[in-house]
Each structure stands twice: as structure tokens, then as C-alpha cells.
Amino acid sequence: MIIRNARYAMIFFGVSLLWQRLSVDYILWIPTVITTFILFLLSLLFDWAKTPYKWNKNDKEK
């Protein structure tokens, strides 16, 4: 789960750097790194929220 989300974030990072380099002659490092980190955390949270939780797990074991 973490590797897949890190892969998405790194792809975004690379595309963002390439876009900035081609469109403007300088790269804004801090906003790009912060945006990539936030994207990684949001995608990790989204994957975590998709997994179901077994609500009555402890009640059935007794």
C-alpha cells in the first residue's frame, strides 16, 4: 500500500518538475515537495479508508 502511493507521488513529482522546467526556466522546489508530500498522505489516507473494518469481531469471539 505504501509503495503504490509513493509511486504515484513520485510520478507526480517527476511530471511536475518536468512541466516547470519546460514551461518556466526555474523550478519551485519547496512548493513542489510540499505538494508531493500532501498528495502522498492523502492517497495513503484514501487507501486506508477503503479497507473495511470488522465491527463485531470481539463480540463473536466470546
TIVO-567603 format. One record per atom (N, C-alpha, C, O): atom name; residue number from 1; z, y, x; residue in three letters. Coordinates in Angstrom, 2 decimals, padded with zeros to 5 digits. Last residue first. Layout:
N
MARDREN/CA/NUM/Z/Y/X/ALA $
...
//
This chain:
62
MARDREN/N/62/021.86/-014.21/-016.46/LYS $
MARDREN/CA/62/023.25/-014.57/-016.80/LYS $
MARDREN/C/62/023.35/-015.67/-017.79/LYS $
MARDREN/O/62/024.46/-016.06/-018.16/LYS $
MARDREN/N/61/019.17/-013.58/-016.27/GLU $
MARDREN/CA/61/019.74/-014.47/-015.26/GLU $
MARDREN/C/61/021.14/-014.94/-015.61/GLU $
MARDREN/O/61/021.59/-015.97/-015.10/GLU $
MARDREN/N/60/018.60/-011.73/-018.23/LYS $
MARDREN/CA/60/018.12/-013.09/-018.41/LYS $
MARDREN/C/60/018.73/-014.07/-017.41/LYS $
MARDREN/O/60/018.79/-015.27/-017.69/LYS $
MARDREN/N/59/019.68/-009.35/-017.19/ASP $
MARDREN/CA/59/020.20/-009.91/-018.43/ASP $
MARDREN/C/59/019.78/-011.36/-018.63/ASP $
MARDREN/O/59/020.57/-012.14/-019.16/ASP $
MARDREN/N/58/018.13/-008.69/-014.93/ASN $
MARDREN/CA/58/019.53/-009.09/-014.75/ASN $
MARDREN/C/58/020.11/-009.73/-016.00/ASN $
MARDREN/O/58/020.98/-010.59/-015.88/ASN $
MARDREN/N/57/015.61/-008.05/-016.14/LYS $
MARDREN/CA/57/015.72/-009.06/-015.10/LYS $
MARDREN/C/57/017.15/-009.56/-014.96/LYS $
MARDREN/O/57/017.36/-010.77/-014.88/LYS $
MARDREN/N/56/014.53/-006.33/-018.03/ASN $
MARDREN/CA/56/015.63/-007.23/-018.39/ASN $
MARDREN/C/56/015.84/-008.33/-017.37/ASN $
MARDREN/O/56/016.21/-009.45/-017.73/ASN $
MARDREN/N/55/012.41/-004.91/-016.68/TRP $
MARDREN/CA/55/013.58/-004.24/-017.23/TRP $
MARDREN/C/55/014.76/-005.18/-017.46/TRP $
MARDREN/O/55/015.89/-004.84/-017.11/TRP $
MARDREN/N/54/010.55/-004.89/-014.00/LYS $
MARDREN/CA/54/011.06/-005.89/-014.93/LYS $
MARDREN/C/54/012.41/-005.40/-015.45/LYS $
MARDREN/O/54/013.42/-005.48/-014.75/LYS $
MARDREN/N/53/008.02/-002.47/-013.64/TYR $
MARDREN/CA/53/009.40/-002.85/-013.34/TYR $
MARDREN/C/53/009.85/-003.83/-014.40/TYR $
MARDREN/O/53/009.58/-003.63/-015.58/TYR $
MARDREN/N/52/004.70/-002.30/-012.25/PRO $
MARDREN/CA/52/005.64/-002.41/-013.36/PRO $
MARDREN/C/52/007.03/-002.86/-012.88/PRO $
MARDREN/O/52/007.17/-003.52/-011.85/PRO $
MARDREN/N/51/003.15/000.16/-010.29/THR $
MARDREN/CA/51/003.74/-001.18/-010.29/THR $
MARDREN/C/51/004.79/-001.27/-011.40/THR $
MARDREN/O/51/005.67/-000.42/-011.48/THR $
MARDREN/N/50/002.45/002.85/-010.44/LYS $
MARDREN/CA/50/001.62/001.87/-011.14/LYS $
MARDREN/C/50/002.26/000.49/-011.21/LYS $
MARDREN/O/50/001.93/-000.28/-012.11/LYS $
MARDREN/N/49/004.14/004.26/-008.79/ALA $
MARDREN/CA/49/004.35/004.38/-010.23/ALA $
MARDREN/C/49/003.52/003.36/-011.01/ALA $
MARDREN/O/49/003.87/003.05/-012.15/ALA $
MARDREN/N/48/003.06/003.73/-006.29/TRP $
MARDREN/CA/48/004.40/003.23/-006.59/TRP $
MARDREN/C/48/004.65/003.25/-008.10/TRP $
MARDREN/O/48/005.29/002.34/-008.63/TRP $
MARDREN/N/47/000.66/005.13/-006.48/ASP $
MARDREN/CA/47/000.64/003.67/-006.34/ASP $
MARDREN/C/47/001.99/003.06/-006.68/ASP $
MARDREN/O/47/002.06/002.00/-007.30/ASP $
MARDREN/N/46/001.72/007.76/-006.66/PHE $
MARDREN/CA/46/000.89/007.22/-007.74/PHE $
MARDREN/C/46/000.83/005.69/-007.67/PHE $
MARDREN/O/46/000.94/005.03/-008.70/PHE $
MARDREN/N/45/003.01/008.00/-004.20/LEU $
MARDREN/CA/45/003.79/008.08/-005.43/LEU $
MARDREN/C/45/003.01/007.49/-006.60/LEU $
MARDREN/O/45/003.58/006.79/-007.43/LEU $
MARDREN/N/44/000.75/007.90/-002.54/LEU $
MARDREN/CA/44/001.79/006.90/-002.40/LEU $
MARDREN/C/44/002.66/006.85/-003.66/LEU $
MARDREN/O/44/003.02/005.77/-004.12/LEU $
MARDREN/N/43/-000.55/010.20/-003.36/SER $
MARDREN/CA/43/-001.21/008.91/-003.58/SER $
MARDREN/C/43/-000.22/007.76/-003.44/SER $
MARDREN/O/43/-000.33/006.75/-004.13/SER $
MARDREN/N/42/001.37/012.09/-002.55/LEU $
MARDREN/CA/42/001.01/011.96/-003.95/LEU $
MARDREN/C/42/000.32/010.64/-004.24/LEU $
MARDREN/O/42/000.58/010.02/-005.27/LEU $
MARDREN/N/41/001.40/011.70/000.26/LEU $
MARDREN/CA/41/002.61/011.48/-000.53/LEU $
MARDREN/C/41/002.30/011.31/-002.02/LEU $
MARDREN/O/41/002.90/010.47/-002.68/LEU $
MARDREN/N/40/-001.28/012.37/000.92/PHE $
MARDREN/CA/40/-000.74/011.06/001.23/PHE $
MARDREN/C/40/000.49/010.75/000.38/PHE $
MARDREN/O/40/000.61/009.66/-000.17/PHE $
MARDREN/N/39/-001.35/015.05/000.07/LEU $
MARDREN/CA/39/-002.24/014.07/-000.54/LEU $
MARDREN/C/39/-001.74/012.66/-000.30/LEU $
MARDREN/O/39/-001.76/011.83/-001.21/LEU $
MARDREN/N/38/000.48/016.11/001.90/ILE $
MARDREN/CA/38/000.79/016.15/000.46/ILE $
MARDREN/C/38/-000.08/015.15/-000.30/ILE $
MARDREN/O/38/000.40/014.48/-001.21/ILE $
MARDREN/N/37/-000.96/015.68/004.27/PHE $
MARDREN/CA/37/000.35/015.06/004.09/PHE $
MARDREN/C/37/000.74/015.03/002.61/PHE $
MARDREN/O/37/001.27/014.03/002.13/PHE $
MARDREN/N/36/-003.21/017.31/003.81/THR $
MARDREN/CA/36/-003.37/015.87/004.02/THR $
MARDREN/C/36/-002.06/015.13/003.79/THR $
MARDREN/O/36/-002.05/014.07/003.17/THR $
MARDREN/N/35/-001.98/019.83/003.67/THR $
MARDREN/CA/35/-002.70/019.30/002.51/THR $
MARDREN/C/35/-002.89/017.79/002.63/THR $
MARDREN/O/35/-002.75/017.08/001.64/THR $
MARDREN/N/34/-001.02/020.01/006.32/ILE $
MARDREN/CA/34/-000.08/020.03/005.19/ILE $
MARDREN/C/34/-000.74/019.45/003.93/ILE $
MARDREN/O/34/-000.12/018.68/003.21/ILE $
MARDREN/N/33/-003.42/019.98/007.76/VAL $
MARDREN/CA/33/-002.43/018.92/007.98/VAL $
MARDREN/C/33/-001.46/018.86/006.81/VAL $
MARDREN/O/33/-001.11/017.78/006.35/VAL $
MARDREN/N/32/-004.65/022.31/006.75/THR $
MARDREN/CA/32/-005.32/021.02/006.64/THR $
MARDREN/C/32/-004.32/019.87/006.80/THR $
MARDREN/O/32/-004.37/018.90/006.05/THR $
MARDREN/N/31/-002.87/024.38/007.42/PRO $
MARDREN/CA/31/-003.13/024.06/006.01/PRO $
MARDREN/C/31/-003.79/022.69/005.81/PRO $
MARDREN/O/31/-003.53/022.00/004.83/PRO $
MARDREN/N/30/-003.03/024.02/010.34/ILE $
MARDREN/CA/30/-001.78/023.86/009.59/ILE $
MARDREN/C/30/-002.03/023.59/008.11/ILE $
MARDREN/O/30/-001.46/022.65/007.57/ILE $
MARDREN/N/29/-005.79/024.45/011.11/TRP $
MARDREN/CA/29/-005.09/023.20/011.35/TRP $
MARDREN/C/29/-003.89/023.01/010.43/TRP $
MARDREN/O/29/-003.74/021.96/009.82/TRP $
MARDREN/N/28/-008.71/025.56/010.35/LEU $
MARDREN/CA/28/-007.35/025.93/009.97/LEU $
MARDREN/C/28/-006.50/024.66/010.02/LEU $
MARDREN/O/28/-006.49/023.88/009.07/LEU $
MARDREN/N/27/-011.21/026.05/012.69/ILE $
MARDREN/CA/27/-010.52/025.07/011.86/ILE $
MARDREN/C/27/-009.11/025.57/011.60/ILE $
MARDREN/O/27/-008.40/025.96/012.53/ILE $
MARDREN/N/26/-014.31/027.92/012.87/TYR $
MARDREN/CA/26/-012.93/027.63/013.28/TYR $
MARDREN/C/26/-012.28/026.69/012.27/TYR $
MARDREN/O/26/-012.74/026.56/011.13/TYR $
MARDREN/N/25/-016.77/028.59/011.87/ASP $
MARDREN/CA/25/-016.69/028.15/013.27/ASP $
MARDREN/C/25/-015.27/027.89/013.76/ASP $
MARDREN/O/25/-015.07/027.67/014.95/ASP $
MARDREN/N/24/-017.55/027.09/008.72/VAL $
MARDREN/CA/24/-016.99/028.21/009.48/VAL $
MARDREN/C/24/-016.83/027.70/010.91/VAL $
MARDREN/O/24/-016.78/026.49/011.13/VAL $
MARDREN/N/23/-019.00/024.77/008.10/SER $
MARDREN/CA/23/-019.14/025.97/007.27/SER $
MARDREN/C/23/-018.64/027.22/007.99/SER $
MARDREN/O/23/-019.24/028.29/007.88/SER $
MARDREN/N/22/-018.41/022.87/010.08/LEU $
MARDREN/CA/22/-019.81/023.18/009.77/LEU $
MARDREN/C/22/-019.95/024.48/008.98/LEU $
MARDREN/O/22/-020.92/025.21/009.17/LEU $
MARDREN/N/21/-015.62/022.84/010.16/ARG $
MARDREN/CA/21/-016.38/023.07/011.40/ARG $
MARDREN/C/21/-017.82/023.47/011.12/ARG $
MARDREN/O/21/-018.38/024.31/011.82/ARG $
MARDREN/N/20/-014.93/022.22/007.55/GLN $
MARDREN/CA/20/-014.53/023.50/008.12/GLN $
MARDREN/C/20/-015.33/023.83/009.38/GLN $
MARDREN/O/20/-015.68/024.98/009.60/GLN $
MARDREN/N/19/-016.06/019.64/007.36/TRP $
MARDREN/CA/19/-016.51/020.72/006.48/TRP $
MARDREN/C/19/-016.16/022.09/007.05/TRP $
MARDREN/O/19/-016.98/023.01/007.04/TRP $
MARDREN/N/18/-014.55/018.28/009.29/LEU $
MARDREN/CA/18/-015.99/018.38/009.43/LEU $
MARDREN/C/18/-016.54/019.53/008.59/LEU $
MARDREN/O/18/-017.38/020.30/009.05/LEU $
MARDREN/N/17/-011.99/018.49/008.15/LEU $
MARDREN/CA/17/-012.27/019.07/009.47/LEU $
MARDREN/C/17/-013.77/019.26/009.69/LEU $
MARDREN/O/17/-014.20/020.29/010.21/LEU $
MARDREN/N/16/-012.44/017.09/005.74/SER $
MARDREN/CA/16/-012.01/018.48/005.71/SER $
MARDREN/C/16/-012.28/019.17/007.05/SER $
MARDREN/O/16/-012.75/020.31/007.08/SER $
MARDREN/N/15/-013.05/014.56/006.69/VAL $
MARDREN/CA/15/-014.06/015.30/005.93/VAL $
MARDREN/C/15/-013.71/016.78/005.89/VAL $
MARDREN/O/15/-014.60/017.63/006.00/VAL $
MARDREN/N/14/-010.56/013.94/007.93/GLY $
MARDREN/CA/14/-011.81/013.99/008.69/GLY $
MARDREN/C/14/-012.89/014.78/007.99/GLY $
MARDREN/O/14/-013.58/015.58/008.62/GLY $
MARDREN/N/13/-008.80/014.05/005.70/PHE $
MARDREN/CA/13/-008.58/014.87/006.88/PHE $
MARDREN/C/13/-009.87/015.03/007.69/PHE $
MARDREN/O/13/-010.22/016.14/008.09/PHE $
MARDREN/N/12/-009.83/012.06/004.02/PHE $
MARDREN/CA/12/-009.80/013.45/003.57/PHE $
MARDREN/C/12/-009.65/014.40/004.76/PHE $
MARDREN/O/12/-010.31/015.44/004.81/PHE $
MARDREN/N/11/-009.34/009.90/005.70/ILE $
MARDREN/CA/11/-010.72/010.21/005.32/ILE $
MARDREN/C/11/-010.80/011.65/004.84/ILE $
MARDREN/O/11/-011.72/012.39/005.21/ILE $
MARDREN/N/10/-006.55/010.00/005.76/MET $
MARDREN/CA/10/-007.30/010.23/006.99/MET $
MARDREN/C/10/-008.77/010.52/006.71/MET $
MARDREN/O/10/-009.39/011.32/007.42/MET $
MARDREN/N/9/-005.95/009.40/003.07/ALA $
MARDREN/CA/9/-005.55/010.69/003.63/ALA $
MARDREN/C/9/-006.33/011.00/004.91/ALA $
MARDREN/O/9/-006.73/012.14/005.13/ALA $
MARDREN/N/8/-006.96/006.80/002.88/TYR $
MARDREN/CA/8/-007.51/007.87/002.03/TYR $
MARDREN/C/8/-007.18/009.24/002.61/TYR $
MARDREN/O/8/-008.02/010.13/002.62/TYR $
MARDREN/N/7/-005.26/005.56/004.77/ARG $
MARDREN/CA/7/-006.71/005.57/004.98/ARG $
MARDREN/C/7/-007.36/006.67/004.15/ARG $
MARDREN/O/7/-008.22/007.39/004.66/ARG $
MARDREN/N/6/-002.81/005.81/003.56/ALA $
MARDREN/CA/6/-003.03/006.52/004.82/ALA $
MARDREN/C/6/-004.53/006.60/005.12/ALA $
MARDREN/O/6/-005.00/007.59/005.67/ALA $
MARDREN/N/5/-003.22/004.07/001.41/ASN $
MARDREN/CA/5/-003.01/005.50/001.16/ASN $
MARDREN/C/5/-003.21/006.33/002.42/ASN $
MARDREN/O/5/-003.73/007.44/002.35/ASN $
MARDREN/N/4/-003.46/001.66/002.84/ARG $
MARDREN/CA/4/-004.56/002.13/001.99/ARG $
MARDREN/C/4/-004.43/003.62/001.71/ARG $
MARDREN/O/4/-005.41/004.35/001.77/ARG $
MARDREN/N/3/-000.95/001.52/004.06/ILE $
MARDREN/CA/3/-002.15/001.60/004.89/ILE $
MARDREN/C/3/-003.33/002.12/004.08/ILE $
MARDREN/O/3/-004.11/002.93/004.58/ILE $
MARDREN/N/2/000.79/001.28/001.91/ILE $
MARDREN/CA/2/000.88/002.45/002.77/ILE $
MARDREN/C/2/-000.40/002.62/003.59/ILE $
MARDREN/O/2/-000.87/003.74/003.78/ILE $
MARDREN/N/1/000.00/-001.18/000.83/MET $
MARDREN/CA/1/000.00/000.00/000.00/MET $
MARDREN/C/1/000.00/001.26/000.88/MET $
MARDREN/O/1/-000.74/002.20/000.60/MET $
//
